[in-house]
Amino acid sequence: MLAYLKQERRGYKMDILPWITVFSAVVILLLLLKLHLMRKSLREISSGLSEKLACDTNTLIDVSSDDKYIKALATELNDRLRTLSDARNRFVLGDAEVKNTITNISHDLRTPLCAIFGYLDLLECENLTEEQERYIKTIRNRAEMLSSLTEELFIYSLTAAESEQIETFPTNINAVLEESIAAFYALLSEKKITPVINLTEKIIIRNAERKSLSRVFSNLLNNAVRYSDGDLEITLSDNGVVTFANTVHEIGETEVGKLFDRFYTVNSARSSTGLGLAIAKTLVDKMGGMISAKLEKGRLIITLAFSE
């Protein structure tokens, strides 16, 4: 009897074993399917998130999964994307408003400045005492400084307002750089700065826009006039890299990192809006070039390069 029961139990185990195997296989298949669907949903979330961050769009992340945790994650990300989109829109509108305000202010300042220069011209034609001439000269210097700052504001507002890239053409870098240096030579001499110029004899042709490139070089030279401690080295290498280097004592590593920020000036730059280098960077970026600054052994080195 005992032997019979053992045999019957063994037969029962043999009968249920295939069912256990089938059940386990089904469970494993279901888990694999679940894992596949979750991975698919995560890929959808990743792709959707990258797309939404890359462009300003009102569409939301959509997932095909019915898993409540995946859907909760997608909902949370969509809420964050709405918040980010609202913040981005406020920034764009605020930035555009600032640029329009700058344009309007700089434009409105031009009219009274023209009137001031006109009256100064009339006064200088009169018989003036030495003291009066000194006063008028001081007024003219201040008016010219204000005119220069206003022009800088106006140029920046126009440069920053144009969102599209600047159309570039093969440009002779040597020629534009030589013309810019020649135009500033008198001002450099006035500041007792004798530039050391190292320009390659090789003709460097790069993709740029001549007028914009001239503005970039002028702004960098003007920056050297304001900040240099008496020296300036300008180099154009055989590989087309342009560098402006001069000794500075009032600029540290922190300041160098902010030089291309708009409206940033060092403490001594009272006659500057802080837009010169910001304009230069904007123009270089729009021409597809590269500009950077670093401080090396007390020397400020600004490097430019353009694509061939």
C-alpha atoms as one frame of an Amber mdcrd trajectory, in Angstrom:
protein
   0.000   0.000   0.000   2.800   2.391   0.939   4.630   1.595  -2.241   1.477
   2.293  -4.220   1.039   5.727  -2.621   4.648   6.659  -3.342   4.227   5.602
  -6.924   1.002   7.613  -7.246   2.663  10.735  -5.753   5.559  10.385  -8.133
   3.131  10.151 -11.026   1.336  13.311  -9.814   4.612  15.238  -9.686   5.470
  14.121 -13.183   2.040  15.238 -14.405   2.265  18.771 -12.838   5.876  19.449
 -13.826   5.081  20.366 -17.458   2.390  22.766 -16.233   4.863  24.476 -13.896
   7.320  24.801 -16.759   4.684  26.289 -19.052   3.510  28.691 -16.325   7.086
  29.827 -15.651   7.698  30.355 -19.356   4.526  32.432 -19.656   5.518  34.558
 -16.656   8.995  35.099 -18.078   7.542  36.056 -21.474   5.158  38.510 -19.816
   8.004  40.045 -17.826  10.140  40.330 -20.953   7.217  41.958 -22.791   6.721
  44.346 -19.890  10.418  45.200 -19.885  10.352  45.767 -23.649   7.368  48.118
 -23.368   8.992  50.038 -20.517  12.201  50.446 -22.500  10.178  51.620 -25.497
   8.361  54.167 -23.327  11.626  55.403 -21.814  13.061  55.836 -25.315   9.938
  57.815 -26.255  10.374  60.005 -23.188  14.078  60.522 -23.899  13.470  61.374
 -27.552  10.533  63.641 -26.726  12.435  65.465 -24.009  15.423  66.100 -26.287
  13.131  67.399 -29.032  11.211  69.719 -26.712  14.400  71.136 -25.188  15.960
  71.724 -28.596  13.085  73.857 -29.885  10.352  75.976 -28.421   7.164  73.970
 -28.932   3.843  73.570 -27.167   3.580  69.843 -27.916   3.992  67.490 -24.974
   5.754  64.179 -24.441   3.505  61.278 -25.415   4.090  57.649 -24.398   2.449
  54.477 -25.657   2.719  52.642 -22.335  -0.256  52.202 -19.987   2.039  51.712
 -17.000   0.939  54.165 -14.315   4.486  54.934 -13.203   5.659  55.662 -16.757
   2.618  57.863 -17.370   3.222  59.667 -14.066   6.825  60.332 -15.119   5.688
  61.700 -18.488   3.111  63.941 -16.794   5.711  65.310 -14.377   8.130  66.050
 -17.230   5.378  67.765 -19.226   4.607  70.007 -16.240   8.277  70.947 -16.018
   8.416  71.583 -19.770   5.432  73.945 -19.546   7.190  75.870 -16.780  10.424
  75.987 -18.796   8.567  77.126 -21.930   6.865  79.957 -20.017  10.200  81.071
 -18.563  11.846  80.936 -22.002   9.062  83.029 -23.552   9.342  85.620 -20.778
  13.107  85.796 -21.326  12.781  86.193 -25.093  10.176  88.933 -24.738  12.204
  90.684 -22.037  15.412  90.463 -24.056  13.690  91.849 -27.139  12.231  94.674
 -25.062  15.675  95.540 -23.690  17.165  95.601 -27.187  14.339  97.788 -28.498
  14.746 100.140 -25.546  18.498 100.414 -26.184  17.843 101.163 -29.855  15.296
 103.848 -29.034  17.452 105.488 -26.354  20.575 105.558 -28.498  18.565 106.926
 -31.427  16.914 109.610 -29.282  20.298 110.721 -27.914  21.675 111.404 -31.374
  19.447 114.417 -32.028  20.419 116.487 -28.954  24.064 115.483 -29.442  24.009
 116.841 -32.984  22.566 120.086 -31.614  25.297 120.273 -28.943  28.050 119.840
 -31.534  26.399 122.468 -33.724  26.344 125.042 -30.938  29.928 124.182 -29.998
  30.989 124.835 -33.587  29.281 128.242 -33.444  30.882 129.126 -30.110  34.336
 128.211 -31.352  33.933 130.782 -34.123  33.534 133.558 -31.558  36.291 135.558
 -29.888  36.769 133.600 -26.683  38.992 134.020 -23.703  41.472 131.309 -22.830
  39.265 130.146 -19.967  36.201 129.964 -22.214  38.141 127.960 -24.794  39.163
 125.530 -22.054  35.537 125.124 -20.970  34.369 124.532 -24.547  37.124 122.001
 -25.119  36.032 120.119 -21.996  32.402 120.176 -23.138  33.391 118.883 -26.588
  35.455 116.042 -25.083  32.543 114.959 -22.906  30.103 115.259 -25.791  32.356
 113.161 -28.036  32.612 110.535 -25.288  28.812 110.461 -24.975  28.506 110.230
 -28.748  30.906 107.276 -28.808  28.976 105.466 -26.076  25.675 106.139 -27.834
  27.070 104.765 -31.101  28.259 101.653 -29.261  24.785 101.113 -27.817  23.196
 101.579 -31.235  25.564  99.144 -32.959  25.030  96.523 -30.261  21.248  96.787
 -30.486  21.382  96.323 -34.263  23.865  93.461 -34.028  21.978  91.581 -31.330
  18.576  92.135 -32.940  19.525  90.214 -36.086  18.962  86.559 -35.228  20.184
  85.091 -38.502  23.783  84.253 -39.342  25.891  86.765 -41.261  26.488  85.771
 -44.877  30.208  85.105 -45.262  32.568  85.126 -48.226  36.245  84.218 -48.719
  38.009  87.200 -47.116  41.643  88.269 -46.961  42.291  88.352 -43.209  45.722
  89.967 -43.660  44.322  92.969 -45.517  41.470  93.646 -43.077  43.746  93.325
 -40.057  46.408  95.632 -41.573  43.762  98.272 -42.375  42.378  98.109 -38.838
  45.821  98.483 -37.264  46.650 101.428 -39.522  43.396 103.178 -38.568  44.264
 102.864 -34.858  47.950 103.676 -35.103  47.541 107.370 -34.191  45.396 106.523
 -31.145  47.864 103.853 -30.036  50.719 106.361 -30.332  48.725 108.889 -28.332
  48.406 106.303 -25.551  52.159 105.616 -25.872  51.491 102.064 -27.029  53.884
 100.765 -29.671  52.346  97.561 -31.028  54.495  94.567 -31.883  52.992  93.228
 -35.100  53.726  89.710 -36.337  51.747  89.010 -39.495  52.473  85.997 -41.643
  53.483  86.643 -45.239  51.152  83.858 -46.258  47.794  85.143 -47.530  45.116
  83.907 -45.146  41.684  83.479 -46.737  38.813  82.659 -44.397  35.023  82.774
 -44.528  33.944  86.111 -43.038  32.138  89.345 -43.854  34.621  92.169 -44.394
  32.702  94.982 -42.682  31.829  92.832 -39.653  35.401  91.553 -39.401  36.705
  95.122 -39.478  34.324  95.994 -36.632  35.627  93.020 -34.622  39.259  94.063
 -35.064  38.402  97.696 -34.243  36.667  96.685 -31.033  39.623  94.535 -29.978
  42.056  97.361 -30.697  39.857  99.786 -28.796  39.807  97.325 -25.895  43.611
  97.239 -25.928  43.760 101.047 -25.873  41.540 101.142 -22.785  43.017  98.253
 -20.815  46.621  97.854 -21.914  49.396  98.796 -19.497  51.480 100.109 -22.389
  52.092  97.159 -24.670  50.238  95.314 -27.408  51.220  92.327 -29.532  49.152
  91.397 -32.588  49.809  88.098 -34.345  48.424  86.420 -37.448  49.838  82.915
 -37.694  50.287  80.692 -40.743  47.224  78.679 -39.714  45.027  81.779 -39.702
  44.732  82.318 -35.939  44.677  85.977 -34.845  45.773  86.932 -31.318  45.735
  90.234 -29.441  47.898  90.176 -26.301  48.655  92.948 -23.813  49.711  93.276
 -20.185  46.938  94.035 -17.695  47.049  94.413 -13.920  43.443  95.242 -13.075
  41.890  92.111 -14.584  41.846  88.713 -12.862  40.657  85.260 -13.909  37.088
  86.057 -12.822  36.979  89.237 -14.911  38.380  87.456 -17.980  35.451  85.045
 -17.878  33.046  87.997 -18.047  34.749  90.098 -20.727  32.338  89.011 -23.449
  29.252  89.623 -21.279  27.231  92.634 -22.379  27.505  95.754 -20.174  30.412
  94.253 -18.209  33.305  96.653 -17.551  36.223  96.632 -15.169  36.208  99.333
 -12.510  38.563 101.632 -14.388  36.575 101.616 -17.636  34.360 104.627 -16.888
  34.139 105.665 -20.531  32.879 102.300 -21.789  29.479 100.641 -21.998  31.095
  97.223 -21.790  29.615  96.338 -25.190  32.742  96.366 -27.354  33.771  92.763
 -26.726  30.133  91.636 -26.553  29.636  93.046 -30.061  32.847  91.362 -31.235
  31.728  87.971 -29.903  28.247  88.313 -31.396  29.691  89.136 -34.819  32.282
  86.343 -34.672  29.637  83.798 -33.637  27.328  84.885 -36.466  30.188  84.468
 -38.947  30.772  80.935 -37.672  34.108  81.802 -36.073  35.594  81.358 -32.614
  36.756  83.951 -30.095  38.121  83.350 -26.606  40.086  85.128 -23.883  42.552
  83.939 -21.271  44.937  85.400 -18.732  48.498  84.118 -18.904  51.280  85.519
 -16.692  49.572  88.892 -16.391  48.815  89.135 -20.105  45.333  89.179 -21.567
  45.273  87.059 -24.722  42.273  87.194 -27.058  42.246  84.600 -29.822  40.176
  84.528 -33.015  39.805  81.908 -35.721  37.482  81.527 -38.720  36.554  78.560
 -40.870  38.175  78.009 -44.228
